[in-house]
Amino acid sequence: MLHPAAPLRRNMRNRQVAGVCSGLADHFGLDPTLIRVAYVVAIPLSAGTALAIYCILWLVIPESEY
């Protein structure tokens, strides 16, 4: 049986920059460090597209209430 995922929100308690990576990690049930490392690796490999996606997610994903 599938468990419902946490709503996609920027985690303001476990953030490093904007809370995007920790929010994605909470939503998908992963370790935030894994998401952060993936972003750091993806930025040079994607010629900065991953950084642009991060900025868009920062604007689109709402903050958590806690």
Buried (B, 14 or more C-beta within 10 A) or exposed (E): EEEEEBEBBBBBEBBEEBBBBBBBBBBEEEEBEEBBEBBEEBBEEEEEEBBEBBEEBBEEBEEBEE
